[in-house]
Amino acid sequence: TRRQFLLGGAVAGVGAAAAVGGDAALRAVAAEPAPAPPHGEGTVPFFGPHQAGIATDAQAHGLFVALDLLDGTDRPALTRMMRILTDDAARLTQGEPALADSEPELAAAPAHLTVTFGVGPRFVDRARGRAPDWLGPLPAFGVDRLRPELSDGDLLLQIAADDPLTVAHAARMLLKDTRSFATVRWSQQGFRRAHGTVRPGTTMRNLFGQVDGTVNPVPGTPDFDEVVWSTRDWLAGGTSVVVRRIGMDLDRWDRLDRSGREQSVGRYLSNGAPLTGTREHDEPDFAATTEIGFPVIPEFSHVRRARSEDPAERIFRRSYNYDDRPVGDGISLSGLIFVSYQADVDRQFVPIQRRLDRLDLLNEWTVPVGSAVFAVPPGCAEGGFVGETLLA
Ligand code: HEM
């Protein structure tokens, strides 16, 4: 490995220094600072009141896998499955192999791995009797062209890390352990910039080139806690997640000039500033008009339509880009795995999506093809398991 290589080099250097320069040279070499540990050794705590992978800084790679429960997976089986999956996730996220790990070496670089579990309506039905009404398909929207094989599901695994090999290994270990309880319904792979490509804290860009994620509650603030964490019943300390696969037609977007692109969102492409400002986090001025009286941020723009006057109608977005290989004469099959966390889907997410469905210029170039809603149970303490508030 690179570390061994560096270490070998340093030891060889010490030997050579001792041979030629005596004590002074030896001290100079010994004083060299040790190389920083590789980023891949970084871990995110697994246990805690909330599941990791939500307030966690979004890692570079995200894999979303939805499973369908087998008919025989009853309440005791759900408990067994969640105990095993919790144990796998607790180990893998800390850089330890899962029990009976077939490739234990691959566990050694967790690279900020998080595994976040969500449960669908059938899971809750079998665990508890009756799933709440909000847990299930969203209302139908006019823009939707949903494909069943990319929608819904009984159990969600959100597996994210700064290294794709780590994600692949974690997914394989988890899926091996779900085999006797469930089958894979869909899986979607997404990415952001590779770790280290941009400064920490830089808002991500999507494949339209837009700065995407500017107006978002900030993890660690009371505002974030209010938007994201539920206080209700078995979901207290948990949240809900909406995962929507939204195709983005890059070929048609190409035909739009820069000003048209900026008008469709209401922000500049260069740095994401609102069309009424100069810096990314400037507050948009929706009342500002041009010399001839038109709003500077158009009525049909995405940010104007997504913003609500009601402070309760807010969500936390943690999306990933996807870029499938095109076939035939296409040159891109790209889009956004749109991921939204909120305490209450009906109260927070649905009104925003309804407004965007009625009017949003961005709809010209985007089309939702997959959609799923999951309840995300709270985290657990060591010895406990995710889902225990439903099952224990
Ligand atoms: C803001 C892109 C879908 C909700 C934005 C911004 C961009 C963007 C560039 C401005 C910067 C920012 O604050 O992040 C997209 C693209 C989409 C998409 C390309 C589809 C492919 C959605 C959906 C929803 C949504 C489905 C919710 C139903 C929001 C919200 C904001 C926003 C709430 C912040 C608005 C504000 O300023 O208050 N989006 N978006 N977006 N988007 Fe989207």
Residues whose N, C-alpha, C, O or C-beta is under 5 A from the ligand:
A	BS01	HEM	Q210 V211 D212 G213 T214 V215 I246 V265 V303 A306 R307 L336 F338 F349 I352 Q353 T366
